[in-house]
Amino acid sequence: MSSPVLPLTNPQPTTTTAAGSQPPLPPHAFRAFLNNITESARNGFAQRRPFTELIDRSAFSKPESISEATTRIRKNYTYFRINYLTIISVILAFSLLSNPFSLLLLVGLLCSWLFLYLFRASDQPLVISGRTFSNRETLGILIVLSVFVVFLTNVGSVIISALLVGVGIVCAHGAFRAPEDLFLDDVQENASTGFLSSFLGGAASNVVASAAPIVAAARG
């Protein structure tokens, strides 16, 4: 009497490969993004003026009128814009470090945008607790989360307060620092680009341009 033949089930490798057929964005993409930001910040910081010129006590004098103060601010900004940006960044960093809860919320919000939307492949839907969210739903959730974190917690007040203090210090320095001894010939072309756009445009454009291919690869 022959022994019974047990049925054999062939393994189905397609089930496993189907779930893993779309690999996540490789880690080197995020590292490249951080490296581009670091390189842009390093290049911008290399263009700063010596801080000895910034705090030269002999160059400080009271402006005779509001128009003269405005002219001084414009000229000093054109010359010391990287130094001014550094001062504002230090004040903002100090404010966030002195409020660890706000810093934690802000870091969490930034990480949510980076890993749940910007660096997540568009053909990989977000799945939370068995619920699948489309790209539009994910974007809507992140926008609502951003509004909640910025406007309904103390994160917004901390950032705005730090920016106001930094801008106040910059304007006070620019108004009282006489720019007659500054060599403005090499930076005059930047004076016509506008206060905010030229202040942030250089570094921001470099970061956006370097990050665009990485984000496009993740969204493609």
Biotite code that builds the C-alpha atoms (Angstrom):
import biotite.structure as struc

atoms = struc.array([
    struc.Atom([0.000, 0.000, 0.000], chain_id="A", res_id=1, res_name="MET", atom_name="CA", element="C"),
    struc.Atom([1.506, 3.248, -1.107], chain_id="A", res_id=2, res_name="SER", atom_name="CA", element="C"),
    struc.Atom([1.721, 6.154, 1.269], chain_id="A", res_id=3, res_name="SER", atom_name="CA", element="C"),
    struc.Atom([-0.608, 9.079, 0.565], chain_id="A", res_id=4, res_name="PRO", atom_name="CA", element="C"),
    struc.Atom([0.825, 11.882, -1.430], chain_id="A", res_id=5, res_name="VAL", atom_name="CA", element="C"),
    struc.Atom([0.675, 15.149, 0.403], chain_id="A", res_id=6, res_name="LEU", atom_name="CA", element="C"),
    struc.Atom([-0.297, 18.146, -1.698], chain_id="A", res_id=7, res_name="PRO", atom_name="CA", element="C"),
    struc.Atom([2.447, 20.657, -2.179], chain_id="A", res_id=8, res_name="LEU", atom_name="CA", element="C"),
    struc.Atom([1.804, 24.367, -2.296], chain_id="A", res_id=9, res_name="THR", atom_name="CA", element="C"),
    struc.Atom([4.078, 26.442, -4.402], chain_id="A", res_id=10, res_name="ASN", atom_name="CA", element="C"),
    struc.Atom([5.363, 29.584, -2.721], chain_id="A", res_id=11, res_name="PRO", atom_name="CA", element="C"),
    struc.Atom([4.002, 32.828, -4.083], chain_id="A", res_id=12, res_name="GLN", atom_name="CA", element="C"),
    struc.Atom([6.930, 35.192, -4.235], chain_id="A", res_id=13, res_name="PRO", atom_name="CA", element="C"),
    struc.Atom([4.875, 37.775, -6.077], chain_id="A", res_id=14, res_name="THR", atom_name="CA", element="C"),
    struc.Atom([3.025, 38.743, -2.907], chain_id="A", res_id=15, res_name="THR", atom_name="CA", element="C"),
    struc.Atom([6.228, 39.738, -1.188], chain_id="A", res_id=16, res_name="THR", atom_name="CA", element="C"),
    struc.Atom([7.727, 41.423, -4.183], chain_id="A", res_id=17, res_name="THR", atom_name="CA", element="C"),
    struc.Atom([4.543, 43.302, -4.891], chain_id="A", res_id=18, res_name="ALA", atom_name="CA", element="C"),
    struc.Atom([4.712, 44.987, -1.539], chain_id="A", res_id=19, res_name="ALA", atom_name="CA", element="C"),
    struc.Atom([8.369, 45.714, -1.951], chain_id="A", res_id=20, res_name="GLY", atom_name="CA", element="C"),
    struc.Atom([8.452, 46.384, -5.690], chain_id="A", res_id=21, res_name="SER", atom_name="CA", element="C"),
    struc.Atom([8.572, 50.127, -5.032], chain_id="A", res_id=22, res_name="GLN", atom_name="CA", element="C"),
    struc.Atom([11.532, 50.689, -2.748], chain_id="A", res_id=23, res_name="PRO", atom_name="CA", element="C"),
    struc.Atom([11.569, 53.821, -0.642], chain_id="A", res_id=24, res_name="PRO", atom_name="CA", element="C"),
    struc.Atom([13.738, 56.737, -1.498], chain_id="A", res_id=25, res_name="LEU", atom_name="CA", element="C"),
    struc.Atom([17.374, 55.787, -0.845], chain_id="A", res_id=26, res_name="PRO", atom_name="CA", element="C"),
    struc.Atom([18.976, 57.415, 2.188], chain_id="A", res_id=27, res_name="PRO", atom_name="CA", element="C"),
    struc.Atom([21.629, 59.101, 0.068], chain_id="A", res_id=28, res_name="HIS", atom_name="CA", element="C"),
    struc.Atom([18.981, 61.404, -1.412], chain_id="A", res_id=29, res_name="ALA", atom_name="CA", element="C"),
    struc.Atom([18.221, 62.948, 1.972], chain_id="A", res_id=30, res_name="PHE", atom_name="CA", element="C"),
    struc.Atom([21.921, 63.183, 2.747], chain_id="A", res_id=31, res_name="ARG", atom_name="CA", element="C"),
    struc.Atom([22.464, 64.967, -0.572], chain_id="A", res_id=32, res_name="ALA", atom_name="CA", element="C"),
    struc.Atom([19.678, 67.385, 0.332], chain_id="A", res_id=33, res_name="PHE", atom_name="CA", element="C"),
    struc.Atom([21.327, 68.177, 3.675], chain_id="A", res_id=34, res_name="LEU", atom_name="CA", element="C"),
    struc.Atom([24.733, 68.488, 2.029], chain_id="A", res_id=35, res_name="ASN", atom_name="CA", element="C"),
    struc.Atom([23.349, 70.984, -0.489], chain_id="A", res_id=36, res_name="ASN", atom_name="CA", element="C"),
    struc.Atom([21.839, 73.094, 2.293], chain_id="A", res_id=37, res_name="ILE", atom_name="CA", element="C"),
    struc.Atom([25.093, 72.950, 4.266], chain_id="A", res_id=38, res_name="THR", atom_name="CA", element="C"),
    struc.Atom([27.141, 73.893, 1.220], chain_id="A", res_id=39, res_name="GLU", atom_name="CA", element="C"),
    struc.Atom([24.841, 76.830, 0.403], chain_id="A", res_id=40, res_name="SER", atom_name="CA", element="C"),
    struc.Atom([25.052, 78.074, 3.991], chain_id="A", res_id=41, res_name="ALA", atom_name="CA", element="C"),
    struc.Atom([28.841, 77.708, 3.973], chain_id="A", res_id=42, res_name="ARG", atom_name="CA", element="C"),
    struc.Atom([29.185, 79.624, 0.721], chain_id="A", res_id=43, res_name="ASN", atom_name="CA", element="C"),
    struc.Atom([26.916, 82.372, 2.003], chain_id="A", res_id=44, res_name="GLY", atom_name="CA", element="C"),
    struc.Atom([28.737, 82.619, 5.323], chain_id="A", res_id=45, res_name="PHE", atom_name="CA", element="C"),
    struc.Atom([32.045, 82.897, 3.477], chain_id="A", res_id=46, res_name="ALA", atom_name="CA", element="C"),
    struc.Atom([30.810, 86.201, 2.011], chain_id="A", res_id=47, res_name="GLN", atom_name="CA", element="C"),
    struc.Atom([30.325, 87.822, 5.404], chain_id="A", res_id=48, res_name="ARG", atom_name="CA", element="C"),
    struc.Atom([32.138, 91.016, 6.298], chain_id="A", res_id=49, res_name="ARG", atom_name="CA", element="C"),
    struc.Atom([34.612, 91.161, 9.200], chain_id="A", res_id=50, res_name="PRO", atom_name="CA", element="C"),
    struc.Atom([32.749, 91.694, 12.441], chain_id="A", res_id=51, res_name="PHE", atom_name="CA", element="C"),
    struc.Atom([35.360, 94.284, 13.394], chain_id="A", res_id=52, res_name="THR", atom_name="CA", element="C"),
    struc.Atom([33.807, 96.545, 10.744], chain_id="A", res_id=53, res_name="GLU", atom_name="CA", element="C"),
    struc.Atom([30.367, 95.755, 12.089], chain_id="A", res_id=54, res_name="LEU", atom_name="CA", element="C"),
    struc.Atom([31.182, 96.910, 15.620], chain_id="A", res_id=55, res_name="ILE", atom_name="CA", element="C"),
    struc.Atom([33.631, 99.715, 14.815], chain_id="A", res_id=56, res_name="ASP", atom_name="CA", element="C"),
    struc.Atom([32.719, 102.235, 17.544], chain_id="A", res_id=57, res_name="ARG", atom_name="CA", element="C"),
    struc.Atom([34.297, 105.146, 15.703], chain_id="A", res_id=58, res_name="SER", atom_name="CA", element="C"),
    struc.Atom([31.832, 104.709, 12.825], chain_id="A", res_id=59, res_name="ALA", atom_name="CA", element="C"),
    struc.Atom([28.691, 105.147, 14.945], chain_id="A", res_id=60, res_name="PHE", atom_name="CA", element="C"),
    struc.Atom([26.863, 108.454, 14.941], chain_id="A", res_id=61, res_name="SER", atom_name="CA", element="C"),
    struc.Atom([23.308, 109.658, 15.367], chain_id="A", res_id=62, res_name="LYS", atom_name="CA", element="C"),
    struc.Atom([21.415, 110.187, 12.097], chain_id="A", res_id=63, res_name="PRO", atom_name="CA", element="C"),
    struc.Atom([20.190, 113.714, 11.540], chain_id="A", res_id=64, res_name="GLU", atom_name="CA", element="C"),
    struc.Atom([16.844, 112.710, 10.038], chain_id="A", res_id=65, res_name="SER", atom_name="CA", element="C"),
    struc.Atom([14.648, 109.707, 9.298], chain_id="A", res_id=66, res_name="ILE", atom_name="CA", element="C"),
    struc.Atom([15.598, 109.842, 5.634], chain_id="A", res_id=67, res_name="SER", atom_name="CA", element="C"),
    struc.Atom([19.270, 109.673, 6.538], chain_id="A", res_id=68, res_name="GLU", atom_name="CA", element="C"),
    struc.Atom([18.584, 106.740, 8.857], chain_id="A", res_id=69, res_name="ALA", atom_name="CA", element="C"),
    struc.Atom([16.727, 104.948, 6.044], chain_id="A", res_id=70, res_name="THR", atom_name="CA", element="C"),
    struc.Atom([19.597, 105.575, 3.652], chain_id="A", res_id=71, res_name="THR", atom_name="CA", element="C"),
    struc.Atom([22.076, 104.251, 6.195], chain_id="A", res_id=72, res_name="ARG", atom_name="CA", element="C"),
    struc.Atom([20.003, 101.118, 6.769], chain_id="A", res_id=73, res_name="ILE", atom_name="CA", element="C"),
    struc.Atom([19.847, 100.463, 3.031], chain_id="A", res_id=74, res_name="ARG", atom_name="CA", element="C"),
    struc.Atom([23.586, 100.932, 2.524], chain_id="A", res_id=75, res_name="LYS", atom_name="CA", element="C"),
    struc.Atom([24.584, 98.968, 5.604], chain_id="A", res_id=76, res_name="ASN", atom_name="CA", element="C"),
    struc.Atom([22.212, 96.182, 4.655], chain_id="A", res_id=77, res_name="TYR", atom_name="CA", element="C"),
    struc.Atom([23.784, 96.002, 1.193], chain_id="A", res_id=78, res_name="THR", atom_name="CA", element="C"),
    struc.Atom([27.223, 95.660, 2.749], chain_id="A", res_id=79, res_name="TYR", atom_name="CA", element="C"),
    struc.Atom([26.498, 93.639, 5.918], chain_id="A", res_id=80, res_name="PHE", atom_name="CA", element="C"),
    struc.Atom([23.558, 91.512, 4.738], chain_id="A", res_id=81, res_name="ARG", atom_name="CA", element="C"),
    struc.Atom([25.274, 88.179, 5.516], chain_id="A", res_id=82, res_name="ILE", atom_name="CA", element="C"),
    struc.Atom([26.265, 89.432, 8.967], chain_id="A", res_id=83, res_name="ASN", atom_name="CA", element="C"),
    struc.Atom([22.723, 90.646, 9.588], chain_id="A", res_id=84, res_name="TYR", atom_name="CA", element="C"),
    struc.Atom([21.302, 87.301, 8.513], chain_id="A", res_id=85, res_name="LEU", atom_name="CA", element="C"),
    struc.Atom([23.742, 85.567, 10.866], chain_id="A", res_id=86, res_name="THR", atom_name="CA", element="C"),
    struc.Atom([22.629, 87.754, 13.782], chain_id="A", res_id=87, res_name="ILE", atom_name="CA", element="C"),
    struc.Atom([18.945, 87.048, 13.098], chain_id="A", res_id=88, res_name="ILE", atom_name="CA", element="C"),
    struc.Atom([19.649, 83.320, 12.776], chain_id="A", res_id=89, res_name="SER", atom_name="CA", element="C"),
    struc.Atom([21.521, 83.249, 16.090], chain_id="A", res_id=90, res_name="VAL", atom_name="CA", element="C"),
    struc.Atom([18.678, 85.056, 17.853], chain_id="A", res_id=91, res_name="ILE", atom_name="CA", element="C"),
    struc.Atom([16.124, 82.673, 16.315], chain_id="A", res_id=92, res_name="LEU", atom_name="CA", element="C"),
    struc.Atom([18.177, 79.631, 17.300], chain_id="A", res_id=93, res_name="ALA", atom_name="CA", element="C"),
    struc.Atom([18.619, 80.920, 20.857], chain_id="A", res_id=94, res_name="PHE", atom_name="CA", element="C"),
    struc.Atom([14.867, 81.545, 21.161], chain_id="A", res_id=95, res_name="SER", atom_name="CA", element="C"),
    struc.Atom([14.036, 78.029, 19.981], chain_id="A", res_id=96, res_name="LEU", atom_name="CA", element="C"),
    struc.Atom([16.654, 76.439, 22.224], chain_id="A", res_id=97, res_name="LEU", atom_name="CA", element="C"),
    struc.Atom([15.273, 78.326, 25.205], chain_id="A", res_id=98, res_name="SER", atom_name="CA", element="C"),
    struc.Atom([11.828, 76.899, 24.375], chain_id="A", res_id=99, res_name="ASN", atom_name="CA", element="C"),
    struc.Atom([12.471, 73.170, 23.903], chain_id="A", res_id=100, res_name="PRO", atom_name="CA", element="C"),
    struc.Atom([8.791, 72.314, 23.491], chain_id="A", res_id=101, res_name="PHE", atom_name="CA", element="C"),
    struc.Atom([8.478, 74.749, 20.574], chain_id="A", res_id=102, res_name="SER", atom_name="CA", element="C"),
    struc.Atom([11.694, 73.416, 19.091], chain_id="A", res_id=103, res_name="LEU", atom_name="CA", element="C"),
    struc.Atom([10.394, 69.838, 19.353], chain_id="A", res_id=104, res_name="LEU", atom_name="CA", element="C"),
    struc.Atom([7.123, 70.766, 17.658], chain_id="A", res_id=105, res_name="LEU", atom_name="CA", element="C"),
    struc.Atom([8.911, 72.622, 14.868], chain_id="A", res_id=106, res_name="LEU", atom_name="CA", element="C"),
    struc.Atom([11.363, 69.775, 14.237], chain_id="A", res_id=107, res_name="VAL", atom_name="CA", element="C"),
    struc.Atom([8.493, 67.291, 14.201], chain_id="A", res_id=108, res_name="GLY", atom_name="CA", element="C"),
    struc.Atom([6.593, 69.433, 11.700], chain_id="A", res_id=109, res_name="LEU", atom_name="CA", element="C"),
    struc.Atom([9.611, 69.750, 9.414], chain_id="A", res_id=110, res_name="LEU", atom_name="CA", element="C"),
    struc.Atom([10.275, 66.002, 9.579], chain_id="A", res_id=111, res_name="CYS", atom_name="CA", element="C"),
    struc.Atom([6.626, 65.317, 8.748], chain_id="A", res_id=112, res_name="SER", atom_name="CA", element="C"),
    struc.Atom([6.852, 67.448, 5.612], chain_id="A", res_id=113, res_name="TRP", atom_name="CA", element="C"),
    struc.Atom([10.161, 65.901, 4.580], chain_id="A", res_id=114, res_name="LEU", atom_name="CA", element="C"),
    struc.Atom([9.432, 62.213, 5.100], chain_id="A", res_id=115, res_name="PHE", atom_name="CA", element="C"),
    struc.Atom([5.661, 62.066, 4.619], chain_id="A", res_id=116, res_name="LEU", atom_name="CA", element="C"),
    struc.Atom([5.430, 64.240, 1.511], chain_id="A", res_id=117, res_name="TYR", atom_name="CA", element="C"),
    struc.Atom([8.589, 65.656, -0.065], chain_id="A", res_id=118, res_name="LEU", atom_name="CA", element="C"),
    struc.Atom([10.754, 62.532, 0.095], chain_id="A", res_id=119, res_name="PHE", atom_name="CA", element="C"),
    struc.Atom([7.991, 59.955, -0.202], chain_id="A", res_id=120, res_name="ARG", atom_name="CA", element="C"),
    struc.Atom([7.530, 58.407, -3.638], chain_id="A", res_id=121, res_name="ALA", atom_name="CA", element="C"),
    struc.Atom([4.224, 59.453, -5.196], chain_id="A", res_id=122, res_name="SER", atom_name="CA", element="C"),
    struc.Atom([3.304, 55.851, -6.036], chain_id="A", res_id=123, res_name="ASP", atom_name="CA", element="C"),
    struc.Atom([3.633, 54.812, -2.391], chain_id="A", res_id=124, res_name="GLN", atom_name="CA", element="C"),
    struc.Atom([0.490, 55.894, -0.544], chain_id="A", res_id=125, res_name="PRO", atom_name="CA", element="C"),
    struc.Atom([0.695, 56.807, 3.105], chain_id="A", res_id=126, res_name="LEU", atom_name="CA", element="C"),
    struc.Atom([-0.789, 54.074, 5.306], chain_id="A", res_id=127, res_name="VAL", atom_name="CA", element="C"),
    struc.Atom([-1.587, 54.787, 8.972], chain_id="A", res_id=128, res_name="ILE", atom_name="CA", element="C"),
    struc.Atom([-3.395, 52.203, 11.123], chain_id="A", res_id=129, res_name="SER", atom_name="CA", element="C"),
    struc.Atom([-4.597, 50.378, 8.031], chain_id="A", res_id=130, res_name="GLY", atom_name="CA", element="C"),
    struc.Atom([-5.977, 53.541, 6.425], chain_id="A", res_id=131, res_name="ARG", atom_name="CA", element="C"),
    struc.Atom([-4.552, 54.571, 3.082], chain_id="A", res_id=132, res_name="THR", atom_name="CA", element="C"),
    struc.Atom([-4.193, 58.297, 2.387], chain_id="A", res_id=133, res_name="PHE", atom_name="CA", element="C"),
    struc.Atom([-3.780, 59.744, -1.083], chain_id="A", res_id=134, res_name="SER", atom_name="CA", element="C"),
    struc.Atom([-1.272, 62.460, -1.902], chain_id="A", res_id=135, res_name="ASN", atom_name="CA", element="C"),
    struc.Atom([-3.988, 65.116, -1.761], chain_id="A", res_id=136, res_name="ARG", atom_name="CA", element="C"),
    struc.Atom([-5.191, 63.888, 1.627], chain_id="A", res_id=137, res_name="GLU", atom_name="CA", element="C"),
    struc.Atom([-1.611, 63.773, 2.914], chain_id="A", res_id=138, res_name="THR", atom_name="CA", element="C"),
    struc.Atom([-0.996, 67.335, 1.736], chain_id="A", res_id=139, res_name="LEU", atom_name="CA", element="C"),
    struc.Atom([-4.221, 68.525, 3.373], chain_id="A", res_id=140, res_name="GLY", atom_name="CA", element="C"),
    struc.Atom([-3.322, 66.854, 6.669], chain_id="A", res_id=141, res_name="ILE", atom_name="CA", element="C"),
    struc.Atom([0.137, 68.435, 6.650], chain_id="A", res_id=142, res_name="LEU", atom_name="CA", element="C"),
    struc.Atom([-1.293, 71.890, 5.904], chain_id="A", res_id=143, res_name="ILE", atom_name="CA", element="C"),
    struc.Atom([-3.789, 71.588, 8.757], chain_id="A", res_id=144, res_name="VAL", atom_name="CA", element="C"),
    struc.Atom([-1.012, 70.320, 11.033], chain_id="A", res_id=145, res_name="LEU", atom_name="CA", element="C"),
    struc.Atom([1.200, 73.259, 10.057], chain_id="A", res_id=146, res_name="SER", atom_name="CA", element="C"),
    struc.Atom([-1.544, 75.777, 10.801], chain_id="A", res_id=147, res_name="VAL", atom_name="CA", element="C"),
    struc.Atom([-2.169, 74.132, 14.154], chain_id="A", res_id=148, res_name="PHE", atom_name="CA", element="C"),
    struc.Atom([1.508, 74.065, 15.142], chain_id="A", res_id=149, res_name="VAL", atom_name="CA", element="C"),
    struc.Atom([2.308, 77.613, 14.001], chain_id="A", res_id=150, res_name="VAL", atom_name="CA", element="C"),
    struc.Atom([-0.848, 79.482, 15.022], chain_id="A", res_id=151, res_name="PHE", atom_name="CA", element="C"),
    struc.Atom([-2.395, 77.428, 17.830], chain_id="A", res_id=152, res_name="LEU", atom_name="CA", element="C"),
    struc.Atom([0.765, 76.761, 19.832], chain_id="A", res_id=153, res_name="THR", atom_name="CA", element="C"),
    struc.Atom([3.551, 79.053, 21.029], chain_id="A", res_id=154, res_name="ASN", atom_name="CA", element="C"),
    struc.Atom([5.784, 78.137, 18.062], chain_id="A", res_id=155, res_name="VAL", atom_name="CA", element="C"),
    struc.Atom([4.521, 81.058, 15.996], chain_id="A", res_id=156, res_name="GLY", atom_name="CA", element="C"),
    struc.Atom([4.915, 83.555, 18.834], chain_id="A", res_id=157, res_name="SER", atom_name="CA", element="C"),
    struc.Atom([8.465, 82.376, 19.546], chain_id="A", res_id=158, res_name="VAL", atom_name="CA", element="C"),
    struc.Atom([9.499, 82.675, 15.888], chain_id="A", res_id=159, res_name="ILE", atom_name="CA", element="C"),
    struc.Atom([7.813, 86.048, 15.345], chain_id="A", res_id=160, res_name="ILE", atom_name="CA", element="C"),
    struc.Atom([9.249, 87.467, 18.577], chain_id="A", res_id=161, res_name="SER", atom_name="CA", element="C"),
    struc.Atom([12.752, 86.340, 17.671], chain_id="A", res_id=162, res_name="ALA", atom_name="CA", element="C"),
    struc.Atom([12.444, 87.787, 14.170], chain_id="A", res_id=163, res_name="LEU", atom_name="CA", element="C"),
    struc.Atom([11.166, 91.107, 15.505], chain_id="A", res_id=164, res_name="LEU", atom_name="CA", element="C"),
    struc.Atom([14.051, 91.339, 17.972], chain_id="A", res_id=165, res_name="VAL", atom_name="CA", element="C"),
    struc.Atom([16.571, 90.446, 15.268], chain_id="A", res_id=166, res_name="GLY", atom_name="CA", element="C"),
    struc.Atom([15.157, 92.903, 12.734], chain_id="A", res_id=167, res_name="VAL", atom_name="CA", element="C"),
    struc.Atom([15.053, 95.607, 15.422], chain_id="A", res_id=168, res_name="GLY", atom_name="CA", element="C"),
    struc.Atom([18.722, 95.087, 16.240], chain_id="A", res_id=169, res_name="ILE", atom_name="CA", element="C"),
    struc.Atom([19.640, 95.114, 12.555], chain_id="A", res_id=170, res_name="VAL", atom_name="CA", element="C"),
    struc.Atom([17.681, 98.310, 11.881], chain_id="A", res_id=171, res_name="CYS", atom_name="CA", element="C"),
    struc.Atom([19.151, 100.030, 14.936], chain_id="A", res_id=172, res_name="ALA", atom_name="CA", element="C"),
    struc.Atom([22.665, 99.107, 13.888], chain_id="A", res_id=173, res_name="HIS", atom_name="CA", element="C"),
    struc.Atom([22.041, 100.151, 10.306], chain_id="A", res_id=174, res_name="GLY", atom_name="CA", element="C"),
    struc.Atom([20.629, 103.510, 11.350], chain_id="A", res_id=175, res_name="ALA", atom_name="CA", element="C"),
    struc.Atom([23.498, 104.457, 13.670], chain_id="A", res_id=176, res_name="PHE", atom_name="CA", element="C"),
    struc.Atom([26.389, 102.947, 11.716], chain_id="A", res_id=177, res_name="ARG", atom_name="CA", element="C"),
    struc.Atom([27.765, 105.569, 9.307], chain_id="A", res_id=178, res_name="ALA", atom_name="CA", element="C"),
    struc.Atom([28.484, 103.831, 5.982], chain_id="A", res_id=179, res_name="PRO", atom_name="CA", element="C"),
    struc.Atom([30.885, 106.401, 4.563], chain_id="A", res_id=180, res_name="GLU", atom_name="CA", element="C"),
    struc.Atom([33.956, 104.221, 5.182], chain_id="A", res_id=181, res_name="ASP", atom_name="CA", element="C"),
    struc.Atom([32.468, 101.133, 3.529], chain_id="A", res_id=182, res_name="LEU", atom_name="CA", element="C"),
    struc.Atom([33.515, 99.991, 0.062], chain_id="A", res_id=183, res_name="PHE", atom_name="CA", element="C"),
    struc.Atom([30.130, 99.672, -1.627], chain_id="A", res_id=184, res_name="LEU", atom_name="CA", element="C"),
    struc.Atom([31.265, 99.629, -5.266], chain_id="A", res_id=185, res_name="ASP", atom_name="CA", element="C"),
    struc.Atom([31.347, 95.825, -5.406], chain_id="A", res_id=186, res_name="ASP", atom_name="CA", element="C"),
    struc.Atom([27.865, 95.416, -3.977], chain_id="A", res_id=187, res_name="VAL", atom_name="CA", element="C"),
    struc.Atom([25.937, 98.319, -5.499], chain_id="A", res_id=188, res_name="GLN", atom_name="CA", element="C"),
    struc.Atom([24.231, 96.049, -8.014], chain_id="A", res_id=189, res_name="GLU", atom_name="CA", element="C"),
    struc.Atom([22.501, 94.190, -5.195], chain_id="A", res_id=190, res_name="ASN", atom_name="CA", element="C"),
    struc.Atom([20.918, 97.347, -3.794], chain_id="A", res_id=191, res_name="ALA", atom_name="CA", element="C"),
    struc.Atom([18.232, 97.477, -6.502], chain_id="A", res_id=192, res_name="SER", atom_name="CA", element="C"),
    struc.Atom([16.918, 93.938, -5.944], chain_id="A", res_id=193, res_name="THR", atom_name="CA", element="C"),
    struc.Atom([14.794, 94.764, -2.915], chain_id="A", res_id=194, res_name="GLY", atom_name="CA", element="C"),
    struc.Atom([15.342, 94.354, 0.790], chain_id="A", res_id=195, res_name="PHE", atom_name="CA", element="C"),
    struc.Atom([13.808, 90.930, 1.472], chain_id="A", res_id=196, res_name="LEU", atom_name="CA", element="C"),
    struc.Atom([14.383, 89.336, -1.926], chain_id="A", res_id=197, res_name="SER", atom_name="CA", element="C"),
    struc.Atom([18.120, 90.011, -1.999], chain_id="A", res_id=198, res_name="SER", atom_name="CA", element="C"),
    struc.Atom([18.449, 89.245, 1.707], chain_id="A", res_id=199, res_name="PHE", atom_name="CA", element="C"),
    struc.Atom([17.100, 85.706, 1.338], chain_id="A", res_id=200, res_name="LEU", atom_name="CA", element="C"),
    struc.Atom([17.080, 85.143, -2.396], chain_id="A", res_id=201, res_name="GLY", atom_name="CA", element="C"),
    struc.Atom([20.660, 83.985, -2.857], chain_id="A", res_id=202, res_name="GLY", atom_name="CA", element="C"),
    struc.Atom([20.729, 81.215, -0.291], chain_id="A", res_id=203, res_name="ALA", atom_name="CA", element="C"),
    struc.Atom([17.124, 80.201, -0.856], chain_id="A", res_id=204, res_name="ALA", atom_name="CA", element="C"),
    struc.Atom([17.505, 79.907, -4.617], chain_id="A", res_id=205, res_name="SER", atom_name="CA", element="C"),
    struc.Atom([20.591, 77.727, -4.212], chain_id="A", res_id=206, res_name="ASN", atom_name="CA", element="C"),
    struc.Atom([18.817, 75.409, -1.797], chain_id="A", res_id=207, res_name="VAL", atom_name="CA", element="C"),
    struc.Atom([15.689, 75.163, -3.953], chain_id="A", res_id=208, res_name="VAL", atom_name="CA", element="C"),
    struc.Atom([17.672, 74.560, -7.113], chain_id="A", res_id=209, res_name="ALA", atom_name="CA", element="C"),
    struc.Atom([19.764, 71.840, -5.512], chain_id="A", res_id=210, res_name="SER", atom_name="CA", element="C"),
    struc.Atom([16.797, 70.171, -3.836], chain_id="A", res_id=211, res_name="ALA", atom_name="CA", element="C"),
    struc.Atom([14.496, 70.233, -6.869], chain_id="A", res_id=212, res_name="ALA", atom_name="CA", element="C"),
    struc.Atom([15.990, 67.143, -8.619], chain_id="A", res_id=213, res_name="PRO", atom_name="CA", element="C"),
    struc.Atom([15.889, 65.142, -5.385], chain_id="A", res_id=214, res_name="ILE", atom_name="CA", element="C"),
    struc.Atom([12.280, 66.042, -4.623], chain_id="A", res_id=215, res_name="VAL", atom_name="CA", element="C"),
    struc.Atom([11.305, 65.392, -8.239], chain_id="A", res_id=216, res_name="ALA", atom_name="CA", element="C"),
    struc.Atom([12.861, 61.938, -8.016], chain_id="A", res_id=217, res_name="ALA", atom_name="CA", element="C"),
    struc.Atom([10.882, 61.200, -4.898], chain_id="A", res_id=218, res_name="ALA", atom_name="CA", element="C"),
    struc.Atom([7.601, 62.493, -6.337], chain_id="A", res_id=219, res_name="ARG", atom_name="CA", element="C"),
    struc.Atom([8.120, 60.869, -9.733], chain_id="A", res_id=220, res_name="GLY", atom_name="CA", element="C"),
])
